[in-house]
Amino acid sequence: MKDSDFRPSHRSNTLLWIMIGGGVILFLSLGMRQSFGLFQLPVIEAKGWGREVFSIAIAIQNVVWGITQPFFGWLADRYGAAKIAVLGGGLYALGLALMAFPDSQTLLYLGGGLVVGMALAASSFAVVLGAIGRVAPPERQGMSMGVASAVGSLGQFLMIPGSSALISMIGWSDAFLVLAFVMLLICICARSIRTAPAMSTAAVDHTSAKRAVAEAMGHSGYWLLMAGFFVCGFQITFIATHVVAHVEDSGLSRSIAAGTLSLIGLGNIVGSYVASALGDKYRRKYLLSIIYALRAAAILALVLMPASPIMSLGFGLVMGLLWLGTVPLTTSLVGQIFGTRYMTTLFGFVYLTHQMGAALGVYLGGKVFDDTGSYDTVWLIAAGLGVVAALLHWPIADKPLRSIRTASL
């Protein structure tokens, strides 16, 4: 793809192509990530491990994802998103293949933690949405990211029953191998997100990557976004990994448990798109506050009300509507404040805090359950953090930094 392909007359076709292809990459990458909770009980029962062991693997995965995300984001800004997505697809396949034969806890941590963590950093939100953000015009940026995120959400909805069926038919080990081959499709789809690296504002914004990061780190709103995204990571990764076990522990069937997780993906198809579309019309920071407040309410309802199929499935659907709308809103808010040239790099640092929260949430889930036999304490922490995040987003200074500077000259 040549730079001339990004002239205004070609932008709409290019944007559509990137939205579709990027959505399919997210479909695969996030759909698989959402499915790990289905493997927890079969793996630990076969190996005689506690839930803390599997939780540590997923915690390592999220820490590695977070730590390497700024680096992969910089590589995508520097060399283009397509090359990084190809690398991500290959790493994903390798990590799942290693998880298929975890002869020791160390091998589980290596495959499911280290390798899959790097794969997610190279094939998920920051890389895909960064490519879209560089091509989409400002007035369509949120909607464009929302469409891609919605396609990714479809993967969370469809891959969960698919993974569950594979586990039932051929066992968890062979299921990992089949899904490893499926992840190689990311390498094929990567061509669709080829863009001119950091193209959209390179001609007018000569800020270096180092200066851009320093500038963001000096902005109070950037720190508030990072703190809020820490909460997002804590909530969704704890839920994605442990909600299936929690529902089964409540006396409900495995089909209801898997259905709860699947409905999160279904609700997210609508929720991520609607949140993004609203973000093009209303102030994104307020929408983020509302989402976190509603998440807290949904979590409290699940914990405090009696367990039932309707309650469990209803929680899945409601939480799905609130699930990943935070990602395009946060990504576009970073671009809105700091510009799009280094948006992938800057979002990478925000996502690092997300993954620190994710690691803490998933680990605490396994640790607290093994110690107490219940997830209730962690559910209450997740609800309380939702209230904190709602309060943190409200005061963010969200005016474009370039406009502020121009006005002050």
C-alpha positions as a Python dict, from the first residue, in 0.01 Angstrom:
ca = {
    (1, 'M'): (0, 0, 0),
    (2, 'K'): (151, 332, -109),
    (3, 'D'): (132, 663, 72),
    (4, 'S'): (-67, 798, -221),
    (5, 'D'): (-343, 557, -127),
    (6, 'F'): (-410, 775, 176),
    (7, 'R'): (-512, 1082, -20),
    (8, 'P'): (-862, 1210, 77),
    (9, 'S'): (-1022, 1054, -231),
    (10, 'H'): (-911, 709, -113),
    (11, 'R'): (-963, 758, 259),
    (12, 'S'): (-1319, 620, 283),
    (13, 'N'): (-1234, 294, 106),
    (14, 'T'): (-915, 260, 308),
    (15, 'L'): (-1099, 324, 634),
    (16, 'L'): (-1369, 66, 554),
    (17, 'W'): (-1106, -194, 468),
    (18, 'I'): (-914, -130, 789),
    (19, 'M'): (-1233, -136, 999),
    (20, 'I'): (-1337, -475, 859),
    (21, 'G'): (-995, -637, 867),
    (22, 'G'): (-908, -488, 1203),
    (23, 'G'): (-1240, -607, 1338),
    (24, 'V'): (-1166, -964, 1229),
    (25, 'I'): (-826, -949, 1401),
    (26, 'L'): (-996, -833, 1720),
    (27, 'F'): (-1261, -1103, 1668),
    (28, 'L'): (-991, -1370, 1687),
    (29, 'S'): (-758, -1214, 1941),
    (30, 'L'): (-1020, -1102, 2192),
    (31, 'G'): (-1249, -1399, 2134),
    (32, 'M'): (-970, -1634, 2235),
    (33, 'R'): (-872, -1418, 2528),
    (34, 'Q'): (-1231, -1423, 2653),
    (35, 'S'): (-1238, -1803, 2630),
    (36, 'F'): (-959, -1878, 2878),
    (37, 'G'): (-1206, -1889, 3166),
    (38, 'L'): (-1366, -2197, 3007),
    (39, 'F'): (-1036, -2383, 3030),
    (40, 'Q'): (-967, -2307, 3398),
    (41, 'L'): (-1162, -2590, 3563),
    (42, 'P'): (-1075, -2862, 3305),
    (43, 'V'): (-703, -2778, 3322),
    (44, 'I'): (-672, -2763, 3700),
    (45, 'E'): (-885, -3075, 3747),
    (46, 'A'): (-665, -3268, 3504),
    (47, 'K'): (-345, -3146, 3664),
    (48, 'G'): (-454, -3139, 4027),
    (49, 'W'): (-371, -2771, 4065),
    (50, 'G'): (-560, -2501, 4258),
    (51, 'R'): (-733, -2209, 4090),
    (52, 'E'): (-448, -1984, 4198),
    (53, 'V'): (-216, -2163, 3952),
    (54, 'F'): (-432, -2090, 3648),
    (55, 'S'): (-493, -1738, 3780),
    (56, 'I'): (-118, -1675, 3801),
    (57, 'A'): (-81, -1775, 3435),
    (58, 'I'): (-350, -1529, 3329),
    (59, 'A'): (-202, -1265, 3561),
    (60, 'I'): (139, -1308, 3396),
    (61, 'Q'): (-34, -1283, 3059),
    (62, 'N'): (-186, -949, 3150),
    (63, 'V'): (133, -809, 3306),
    (64, 'V'): (333, -905, 2996),
    (65, 'W'): (59, -764, 2773),
    (66, 'G'): (72, -438, 2963),
    (67, 'I'): (451, -406, 2985),
    (68, 'T'): (507, -485, 2617),
    (69, 'Q'): (210, -282, 2488),
    (70, 'P'): (395, 54, 2475),
    (71, 'F'): (680, -117, 2288),
    (72, 'F'): (454, -286, 2035),
    (73, 'G'): (258, 38, 2005),
    (74, 'W'): (578, 225, 1923),
    (75, 'L'): (672, -44, 1668),
    (76, 'A'): (329, -7, 1507),
    (77, 'D'): (369, 371, 1490),
    (78, 'R'): (719, 330, 1347),
    (79, 'Y'): (683, 36, 1107),
    (80, 'G'): (308, -3, 1055),
    (81, 'A'): (38, -204, 1227),
    (82, 'A'): (30, -489, 973),
    (83, 'K'): (379, -618, 1048),
    (84, 'I'): (313, -617, 1420),
    (85, 'A'): (-20, -800, 1379),
    (86, 'V'): (156, -1077, 1181),
    (87, 'L'): (397, -1120, 1470),
    (88, 'G'): (103, -1125, 1711),
    (89, 'G'): (-75, -1402, 1522),
    (90, 'G'): (235, -1620, 1521),
    (91, 'L'): (297, -1568, 1891),
    (92, 'Y'): (-67, -1646, 1970),
    (93, 'A'): (-46, -1980, 1791),
    (94, 'L'): (278, -2068, 1971),
    (95, 'G'): (141, -1975, 2313),
    (96, 'L'): (-174, -2185, 2274),
    (97, 'A'): (31, -2480, 2148),
    (98, 'L'): (241, -2461, 2465),
    (99, 'M'): (-74, -2444, 2680),
    (100, 'A'): (-196, -2767, 2521),
    (101, 'F'): (75, -2967, 2698),
    (102, 'P'): (147, -2797, 3032),
    (103, 'D'): (361, -3073, 3185),
    (104, 'S'): (451, -2828, 3459),
    (105, 'Q'): (320, -2503, 3600),
    (106, 'T'): (624, -2331, 3448),
    (107, 'L'): (519, -2434, 3097),
    (108, 'L'): (167, -2303, 3161),
    (109, 'Y'): (313, -1973, 3276),
    (110, 'L'): (543, -1959, 2972),
    (111, 'G'): (278, -2034, 2709),
    (112, 'G'): (-37, -1885, 2857),
    (113, 'G'): (147, -1607, 3036),
    (114, 'L'): (457, -1479, 2856),
    (115, 'V'): (391, -1578, 2494),
    (116, 'V'): (16, -1512, 2479),
    (117, 'G'): (70, -1185, 2666),
    (118, 'M'): (304, -1059, 2394),
    (119, 'A'): (65, -1190, 2128),
    (120, 'L'): (-221, -985, 2270),
    (121, 'A'): (-4, -672, 2283),
    (122, 'A'): (71, -716, 1913),
    (123, 'S'): (-276, -811, 1789),
    (124, 'S'): (-539, -629, 1991),
    (125, 'F'): (-673, -284, 2072),
    (126, 'A'): (-371, -55, 2064),
    (127, 'V'): (-241, -179, 1729),
    (128, 'V'): (-577, -213, 1552),
    (129, 'L'): (-747, 100, 1687),
    (130, 'G'): (-428, 299, 1638),
    (131, 'A'): (-434, 208, 1267),
    (132, 'I'): (-797, 318, 1244),
    (133, 'G'): (-729, 640, 1433),
    (134, 'R'): (-459, 743, 1187),
    (135, 'V'): (-697, 714, 892),
    (136, 'A'): (-1041, 809, 1028),
    (137, 'P'): (-1139, 1178, 1018),
    (138, 'P'): (-1191, 1327, 1367),
    (139, 'E'): (-1570, 1341, 1336),
    (140, 'R'): (-1586, 967, 1254),
    (141, 'Q'): (-1304, 841, 1471),
    (142, 'G'): (-1515, 713, 1759),
    (143, 'M'): (-1771, 547, 1533),
    (144, 'S'): (-1498, 381, 1326),
    (145, 'M'): (-1329, 239, 1633),
    (146, 'G'): (-1666, 131, 1763),
    (147, 'V'): (-1744, -72, 1451),
    (148, 'A'): (-1413, -257, 1474),
    (149, 'S'): (-1463, -313, 1847),
    (150, 'A'): (-1815, -445, 1781),
    (151, 'V'): (-1678, -700, 1534),
    (152, 'G'): (-1424, -797, 1797),
    (153, 'S'): (-1710, -837, 2044),
    (154, 'L'): (-1880, -1075, 1802),
    (155, 'G'): (-1572, -1293, 1841),
    (156, 'Q'): (-1619, -1295, 2217),
    (157, 'F'): (-1979, -1405, 2163),
    (158, 'L'): (-1912, -1676, 1903),
    (159, 'M'): (-1576, -1814, 2011),
    (160, 'I'): (-1693, -1888, 2365),
    (161, 'P'): (-1958, -2147, 2264),
    (162, 'G'): (-1719, -2269, 1995),
    (163, 'S'): (-1439, -2320, 2246),
    (164, 'S'): (-1679, -2480, 2491),
    (165, 'A'): (-1796, -2724, 2223),
    (166, 'L'): (-1437, -2810, 2133),
    (167, 'I'): (-1354, -2884, 2497),
    (168, 'S'): (-1658, -3111, 2523),
    (169, 'M'): (-1587, -3297, 2198),
    (170, 'I'): (-1209, -3338, 2190),
    (171, 'G'): (-1087, -3231, 2532),
    (172, 'W'): (-913, -2915, 2650),
    (173, 'S'): (-565, -3009, 2523),
    (174, 'D'): (-668, -3075, 2162),
    (175, 'A'): (-898, -2772, 2177),
    (176, 'F'): (-596, -2554, 2248),
    (177, 'L'): (-421, -2702, 1942),
    (178, 'V'): (-717, -2638, 1712),
    (179, 'L'): (-745, -2280, 1836),
    (180, 'A'): (-370, -2233, 1783),
    (181, 'F'): (-422, -2298, 1410),
    (182, 'V'): (-723, -2063, 1409),
    (183, 'M'): (-508, -1781, 1549),
    (184, 'L'): (-284, -1800, 1242),
    (185, 'L'): (-569, -1634, 1052),
    (186, 'I'): (-460, -1311, 1222),
    (187, 'C'): (-147, -1319, 1005),
    (188, 'I'): (-362, -1337, 691),
    (189, 'C'): (-591, -1053, 802),
    (190, 'A'): (-298, -829, 893),
    (191, 'R'): (-265, -701, 537),
    (192, 'S'): (-595, -517, 576),
    (193, 'I'): (-453, -280, 841),
    (194, 'R'): (-154, -166, 639),
    (195, 'T'): (-121, 209, 678),
    (196, 'A'): (150, 465, 628),
    (197, 'P'): (317, 476, 973),
    (198, 'A'): (202, 778, 1177),
    (199, 'M'): (64, 923, 853),
    (200, 'S'): (-229, 1139, 950),
    (201, 'T'): (-49, 1424, 1127),
    (202, 'A'): (315, 1369, 1038),
    (203, 'A'): (318, 1665, 803),
    (204, 'V'): (202, 1912, 1067),
    (205, 'D'): (314, 1768, 1402),
    (206, 'H'): (687, 1709, 1436),
    (207, 'T'): (681, 1619, 1806),
    (208, 'S'): (914, 1328, 1877),
    (209, 'A'): (784, 1014, 2042),
    (210, 'K'): (990, 1086, 2352),
    (211, 'R'): (856, 1439, 2379),
    (212, 'A'): (501, 1320, 2317),
    (213, 'V'): (525, 1075, 2606),
    (214, 'A'): (680, 1339, 2834),
    (215, 'E'): (405, 1581, 2737),
    (216, 'A'): (135, 1327, 2820),
    (217, 'M'): (298, 1235, 3150),
    (218, 'G'): (280, 1601, 3250),
    (219, 'H'): (-94, 1617, 3185),
    (220, 'S'): (-318, 1538, 3483),
    (221, 'G'): (-592, 1398, 3259),
    (222, 'Y'): (-353, 1133, 3126),
    (223, 'W'): (-290, 1007, 3480),
    (224, 'L'): (-661, 1003, 3555),
    (225, 'L'): (-723, 801, 3239),
    (226, 'M'): (-455, 554, 3345),
    (227, 'A'): (-603, 520, 3693),
    (228, 'G'): (-951, 464, 3552),
    (229, 'F'): (-825, 207, 3304),
    (230, 'F'): (-656, 20, 3590),
    (231, 'V'): (-1006, -34, 3728),
    (232, 'C'): (-1134, -149, 3388),
    (233, 'G'): (-863, -413, 3369),
    (234, 'F'): (-929, -533, 3724),
    (235, 'Q'): (-1300, -576, 3659),
    (236, 'I'): (-1316, -736, 3318),
    (237, 'T'): (-1026, -978, 3362),
    (238, 'F'): (-1148, -1100, 3699),
    (239, 'I'): (-1494, -1148, 3554),
    (240, 'A'): (-1379, -1310, 3228),
    (241, 'T'): (-1159, -1561, 3410),
    (242, 'H'): (-1369, -1642, 3715),
    (243, 'V'): (-1737, -1579, 3635),
    (244, 'V'): (-1783, -1929, 3487),
    (245, 'A'): (-1648, -2090, 3804),
    (246, 'H'): (-1848, -1847, 4021),
    (247, 'V'): (-2174, -1938, 3848),
    (248, 'E'): (-2104, -2310, 3878),
    (249, 'D'): (-2010, -2264, 4244),
    (250, 'S'): (-2352, -2104, 4293),
    (251, 'G'): (-2516, -2433, 4197),
    (252, 'L'): (-2605, -2347, 3840),
    (253, 'S'): (-2522, -2560, 3537),
    (254, 'R'): (-2212, -2528, 3322),
    (255, 'S'): (-2431, -2430, 3027),
    (256, 'I'): (-2566, -2134, 3226),
    (257, 'A'): (-2211, -2045, 3328),
    (258, 'A'): (-2087, -2055, 2968),
    (259, 'G'): (-2400, -1870, 2856),
    (260, 'T'): (-2325, -1591, 3103),
    (261, 'L'): (-1978, -1545, 2957),
    (262, 'S'): (-2112, -1568, 2603),
    (263, 'L'): (-2379, -1305, 2670),
    (264, 'I'): (-2106, -1065, 2780),
    (265, 'G'): (-1972, -1091, 2425),
    (266, 'L'): (-2320, -1052, 2275),
    (267, 'G'): (-2399, -743, 2481),
    (268, 'N'): (-2062, -598, 2398),
    (269, 'I'): (-2139, -603, 2026),
    (270, 'V'): (-2405, -341, 2090),
    (271, 'G'): (-2239, -170, 2385),
    (272, 'S'): (-1903, -99, 2226),
    (273, 'Y'): (-2062, 48, 1913),
    (274, 'V'): (-2318, 258, 2099),
    (275, 'A'): (-2056, 393, 2340),
    (276, 'S'): (-1831, 488, 2048),
    (277, 'A'): (-2113, 653, 1854),
    (278, 'L'): (-2216, 850, 2162),
    (279, 'G'): (-1852, 949, 2204),
    (280, 'D'): (-1869, 1137, 1874),
    (281, 'K'): (-2160, 1344, 2008),
    (282, 'Y'): (-2103, 1379, 2381),
    (283, 'R'): (-1802, 1430, 2604),
    (284, 'R'): (-1625, 1099, 2636),
    (285, 'K'): (-1510, 1150, 2993),
    (286, 'Y'): (-1870, 1172, 3114),
    (287, 'L'): (-1966, 860, 2921),
    (288, 'L'): (-1678, 675, 3087),
    (289, 'S'): (-1796, 787, 3431),
    (290, 'I'): (-2145, 656, 3358),
    (291, 'I'): (-2015, 320, 3235),
    (292, 'Y'): (-1806, 261, 3547),
    (293, 'A'): (-2092, 359, 3778),
    (294, 'L'): (-2329, 119, 3604),
    (295, 'R'): (-2071, -161, 3620),
    (296, 'A'): (-2051, -115, 3997),
    (297, 'A'): (-2430, -142, 4023),
    (298, 'A'): (-2440, -458, 3810),
    (299, 'I'): (-2170, -627, 4018),
    (300, 'L'): (-2347, -546, 4344),
    (301, 'A'): (-2671, -688, 4205),
    (302, 'L'): (-2499, -1016, 4117),
    (303, 'V'): (-2342, -1052, 4461),
    (304, 'L'): (-2636, -940, 4674),
    (305, 'M'): (-2928, -1105, 4492),
    (306, 'P'): (-3003, -1481, 4509),
    (307, 'A'): (-2837, -1691, 4239),
    (308, 'S'): (-3065, -1792, 3952),
    (309, 'P'): (-3032, -1853, 3577),
    (310, 'I'): (-3212, -1524, 3503),
    (311, 'M'): (-2984, -1331, 3740),
    (312, 'S'): (-2669, -1486, 3597),
    (313, 'L'): (-2764, -1446, 3232),
    (314, 'G'): (-2900, -1096, 3298),
    (315, 'F'): (-2570, -999, 3458),
    (316, 'G'): (-2385, -1127, 3153),
    (317, 'L'): (-2598, -925, 2913),
    (318, 'V'): (-2586, -603, 3118),
    (319, 'M'): (-2214, -631, 3183),
    (320, 'G'): (-2163, -696, 2813),
    (321, 'L'): (-2333, -367, 2728),
    (322, 'L'): (-2079, -198, 2957),
    (323, 'W'): (-1783, -422, 2873),
    (324, 'L'): (-1543, -276, 2616),
    (325, 'G'): (-1708, 53, 2530),
    (326, 'T'): (-1440, 196, 2757),
    (327, 'V'): (-1166, 102, 2509),
    (328, 'P'): (-1265, 306, 2200),
    (329, 'L'): (-1374, 590, 2430),
    (330, 'T'): (-1041, 593, 2611),
    (331, 'T'): (-840, 548, 2290),
    (332, 'S'): (-1019, 831, 2111),
    (333, 'L'): (-992, 1050, 2421),
    (334, 'V'): (-614, 1007, 2411),
    (335, 'G'): (-616, 1105, 2043),
    (336, 'Q'): (-851, 1396, 2113),
    (337, 'I'): (-623, 1545, 2378),
    (338, 'F'): (-277, 1467, 2239),
    (339, 'G'): (-330, 1415, 1865),
    (340, 'T'): (-310, 1094, 1662),
    (341, 'R'): (53, 1079, 1552),
    (342, 'Y'): (168, 890, 1862),
    (343, 'M'): (-175, 774, 1971),
    (344, 'T'): (-78, 406, 1963),
    (345, 'T'): (232, 471, 2174),
    (346, 'L'): (44, 687, 2426),
    (347, 'F'): (-246, 445, 2448),
    (348, 'G'): (10, 172, 2508),
    (349, 'F'): (110, 333, 2837),
    (350, 'V'): (-255, 377, 2935),
    (351, 'Y'): (-311, 11, 2854),
    (352, 'L'): (-15, -83, 3072),
    (353, 'T'): (-209, 35, 3376),
    (354, 'H'): (-515, -154, 3249),
    (355, 'Q'): (-312, -473, 3249),
    (356, 'M'): (-168, -409, 3594),
    (357, 'G'): (-526, -394, 3717),
    (358, 'A'): (-609, -705, 3515),
    (359, 'A'): (-324, -902, 3671),
    (360, 'L'): (-426, -796, 4021),
    (361, 'G'): (-793, -877, 3962),
    (362, 'V'): (-741, -1223, 3816),
    (363, 'Y'): (-478, -1320, 4074),
    (364, 'L'): (-687, -1201, 4369),
    (365, 'G'): (-980, -1401, 4233),
    (366, 'G'): (-786, -1727, 4243),
    (367, 'K'): (-600, -1649, 4565),
    (368, 'V'): (-904, -1536, 4764),
    (369, 'F'): (-1111, -1832, 4646),
    (370, 'D'): (-843, -2084, 4741),
    (371, 'D'): (-812, -1919, 5084),
    (372, 'T'): (-1181, -1860, 5161),
    (373, 'G'): (-1384, -2075, 4921),
    (374, 'S'): (-1567, -1767, 4788),
    (375, 'Y'): (-1520, -1485, 4537),
    (376, 'D'): (-1743, -1241, 4729),
    (377, 'T'): (-1460, -1023, 4865),
    (378, 'V'): (-1318, -964, 4519),
    (379, 'W'): (-1661, -890, 4374),
    (380, 'L'): (-1708, -618, 4636),
    (381, 'I'): (-1363, -473, 4563),
    (382, 'A'): (-1451, -464, 4192),
    (383, 'A'): (-1773, -277, 4267),
    (384, 'G'): (-1598, -26, 4490),
    (385, 'L'): (-1332, 39, 4229),
    (386, 'G'): (-1608, 107, 3975),
    (387, 'V'): (-1733, 393, 4190),
    (388, 'V'): (-1376, 528, 4220),
    (389, 'A'): (-1328, 515, 3843),
    (390, 'A'): (-1656, 698, 3783),
    (391, 'L'): (-1532, 981, 4006),
    (392, 'L'): (-1183, 990, 3850),
    (393, 'H'): (-1302, 1048, 3492),
    (394, 'W'): (-1536, 1337, 3568),
    (395, 'P'): (-1269, 1612, 3617),
    (396, 'I'): (-1042, 1516, 3322),
    (397, 'A'): (-930, 1819, 3117),
    (398, 'D'): (-1026, 1689, 2772),
    (399, 'K'): (-961, 1989, 2545),
    (400, 'P'): (-713, 1923, 2261),
    (401, 'L'): (-367, 2017, 2381),
    (402, 'R'): (-272, 2179, 2051),
    (403, 'S'): (-574, 2411, 2069),
    (404, 'I'): (-486, 2507, 2426),
    (405, 'R'): (-133, 2594, 2324),
    (406, 'T'): (-239, 2789, 2019),
    (407, 'A'): (-484, 2993, 2223),
    (408, 'S'): (-214, 3076, 2477),
    (409, 'L'): (35, 3207, 2220),
}
